[in-house]
Amino acid sequence: MQPPPNMHRGPRHSVSAEVYGDWNKKVEFQAPVYEKTPEQKARIAKCLEPSFLFSSLDPTELDTVTLAFKEKLADAGQRLIQQGDDGECMFLIEEGSVDCLIKQDSMEEKVVKTCGPGDVFGELALLYNCPRAASVQATQRTTLWELDRETFNRIVKDAAAKKRTTYFDFLKKVPLLANMDQYEVMIIAEAMKVECYNKAGEMIIQQGDAGDKFYIVLEGDCEANKSCVTGQEPQKVMTHKTGDHFGELALLKNQVRAASVYTALPGVKLLSMDRKTFKRLCGPLEAILQREAKRYDTTPSSSS
């Protein structure tokens, strides 16, 4: 990877954050800026996309955080984090690899995980304000991006907390989740990602495709269309409104999508959960979802 053209701090991006001090005044936080090429910014953003923490950021916040990452080069054997130390930063791996090591009592250090390109490490000590739980050491020449504690706390951590609160308040009102306790709803809120569709008629899922996501409508309307006989013109079978869900039974039963779903209006927002997360969290919901298999009429055991 080419080094960024300017490693100095350039013009600052500003984000307001709450600071507790005299009179509890609100002050403006200015994140550091390390200039990068468009290609470098795109690669960093792509690496951050799968992470729950960074998926909470809006485009402006993501750009601010991307510019705040500072390049760091580590040689093979170089220790980047020491178990027990305070956490001052987190890292994103661009190239190379690192080992995560834990030492218990008088035992030798043991490798518990190896991280490679695209992996993030060191964030837990910042997120939970606790000492480093493991040491991390480069296993080869490694290129990393380092994010400081203050930027993480002021932007990433705050955004994740706001997202959790906003989605929790919404999900508490979703009928499907009415009988779940608050902790279970909070876990689901943390796992959800937002998908935005700007036009009416955009396809979300297609009949016959493999199912890889479950959806809850956050804003707007969606229409489910189904062709019951091969070659037959699809017919509208259902409208999904705010708070409705779809796509779950294809995941529960490992079946293909039984219907296609399109946006009915511009400006549709959905909360989505991928297959792996859904399988891990759907236990309390499974009985309810199985009973709803008949929602798509002529194929009683299938859902989109």
N, C-alpha and C positions, 0 to 999 in steps of 0.2 A: 504494500500500500504506500502511495506517495505521501510524504509529510505535508501537513497543511501549509499554505503559502505564508501565513503569518501566525506565529505562536504568541504574539503579544496580545494584550487585552485591547480590544477595539472599542467602538461605541457600545454602550451598555444597553441591554434590554431591561425594561423595568416591569416588575410585578408587585402589586400591593399585597402585603401579608400582615397579619396581626402580630404585634410584639407586646409583651407584657413588661411594662416599666413604669416610669412616673406617669400617673394619671391614665395608664393603660392606653397611651396614644398609638394611633395607627401610623406607621412609617412606611416609606417606600423601600422595597428591596430591589437591588440592582444585581442581576446575575452577571458573572464574568463572561467575556466573549473571546473565544479563540477562533479566528476566522478559518473557514474550511471551503474546499471546493464543493460545487453542487453534487458531484459524485460521492464525496465523503459524507456529506449531509444525508444523502439518500441511503447510503449503506448503513449509517448509524440508525436512522429512522426505521429501516427495515428490520434491523436487529432488535430494536426496542418494541416493535409492534406486537409480538406474541405475549409480552409481559403484562400481567394484570396491572401492576403499578403504573406503567407508562401508557397503558391503554386508556387510563383515566384522563389523559391530557388532551386539551383541545389543540387545534393546529398551531395557534400562536404560542401556547405553552410548550408544545413539542419542539418548535423551532428554537425557542429560548433555551431549552434544556440541551438540545443538540449542539448549539453554539457554545454552551458552557462546558462541554466535555473537553478535557485537555489530553493530548496525546502523551503516552508513556511507553517507552521501550524497555523490555526486561530481558536479560540474558538467562540462559539455561542455569537453573539452580538459584536464581535470585528470589529472595523471599519478599513477597508483596504485602502479606498480612501475617501478623503473629497472634496466635491464640491467646486470649486474655487481654489483649490491648483494647484501648478505646477505639471506636470506629470513627475515622475522620473523612472517609471517602468510600465510594464504590467503584467497580470497574466493569467495563464491557470489553470482551475480547474481539479484536478484529482479525488477527492472525496468530497462530501458535496454539499453545495449550498450557494449562496449569493443573497441578494436583492440589486437592484439599486434604489436609492432614489433621488428625485429632490425636492428642496425647492424653491418656487417662492415668492418673496417679503416677507411678514410676515406670509405666510401660513405655515401650518405644512408640514413636509416632506411627500412625497407621493411615494409609491413603484410603479415604472413604468415598471420594468422587474425583473424576477428572473432567475438566471443563474445556471446551474448544470454541472455535469461532462462532460468534453470535450469542454466547452464554454471558450472563450477568452474575457477578458474585460480589459479596461484601455489603449487600443492601440490607440484610436482616439486622445488623448491628445499628444501622441508621434508623430503620423502620421502628424497632422496638427499644432503641436507646439502651442497648446492653453491650457488654464486652464481646469481642470477637469469639465466636464459638469454635473456630478452626483456624489453622494456619493455611496460607495459600502460597505456593511456590511454582515458579515457571519451570516447565520441563524442557523447553527449547526456547530459541529466540522468539519472543512474543511481542506483538504490537497490541496495546490496549488503549482504551479511552477511559479517563478518570473523571469522576464527577464529585465535586466537593460536598461536604455534609450540609452546609447552609442552603445551597441550591436545591439539594434533594429534599430537605425538610420544608423549605418555603414554597416549592412548586410541586414536586412529585408527591410528597407525603400529604400535603394539604389537598391536592386535587383528588387523590385516592379517597381521602376521608369524605370530601364533598360528594363524590360519586356514590360512595357507599350509603351516605345518608339520603341522597335524592332517590336512588333506586329502591332503598329499603322502604321509604315512605310510599312509593308507588306500588311496590310488590305486596305490601300489607293489604292493599285494596283489591288485589287480583283474586277473584273467587277461587281459582285453582289452589291458592296457597292459604286459604282462609283458616284451615285447621292445623297449620304448621306453627310451631312456637317461634318466638322472635329470633332465637339463635339460628334456627334452620333457614329462616327467610334472609337473615343477614349473610349467611354463607352463600346462598344463591345470588344475592345482590352483588357480592364481591366477584362472583364468577361470570357474571353477565357482561357482554360487550355490546356497544351500540352500533347498529348499521343504519345508514341514512340513504334514502332513495328520493331523488328530487323530482322525478317525472311519474305521471300516471302511466300504467301499463308496463312498468318494468317487472321482469320476471325475477322472483325470489327463489323459488324451487320449481323443478320440472318433473312432471309425472314420468316415472320409469327410471329416474336417476337414483343413485345410491344416496341414502340419507346421512348427512354428516353434521347437521345442526338442528337444534330445537329453538323455537322462536316465541316471544311474547310481544304483542303489539304495544308499543309505548305511545305512539301518536299516529293518527290517520286510520284509514281503512284498507283492507286487502281482500281480494276475491280468490276463492278456490274454484278451479275449473277441472272437470274430470271427463275423460272419455272411457265409457264402460265397455266398449267394443272396439277392437283394433280398426282404425280407419274412420271411426265415427267422429263427428265434430264434437269437441269438448263442450260440456254444458256446465253452467255455473251451479255449484252445489252448496256454497256457503260464503258468507261475508264475515271476515274477522275484523272486529272493532277494538278500540283501546281496551287493554286488559285481557283480550282473548289470546289463545296460544295455538300453535300448530307445529307440525313436524316431529312430534315426540314419538309416535308409535313406530315410525320407520327405524328409529334408533332402538327402541325397546325390543322390537322383533327382528331386527336386522333384515328388514324388507326394503324394497325400492319404494320410492315416493308413489303414493296412490293417487295424488292429484297435483296439479300445477297451481302455484299461488303467485298472483300478480298484485302490484300496487293499484288500488282503485282511485287514488287521488295523488296529487303532487305532495311532497313534503312528508313522506311516511318515515317514521323512526321505529326500529325494532330492537329489542334486546335479544341477543342470541347466546347460545351455549353450545360448545362443540361436543362431539360424541364422547370423548374421553371424560370430560368434566361431568356431562350429563349422567353417564353410567355410574360415576362415583357419588353423585349427589341425589339421584332420583329415587332412592329407597322409599322415603315417606310419601312420594307422589305416585308410585307405580300402580298401586291398587286403583286409585282414582283414574289414572290415565288408561288403564286396561279397560275399565268400564266404559270409557268414552270412545272405544274403538269403532263403534257403530256410527259415529258422526258423519262418515263419508258413505252413507246409504248402502248401495248395493254390494259393497265389499265390507261386510261387518267387521272383519278383523284387521282392517288396514286404515292407516291415516297417512296424511301427507308428511 
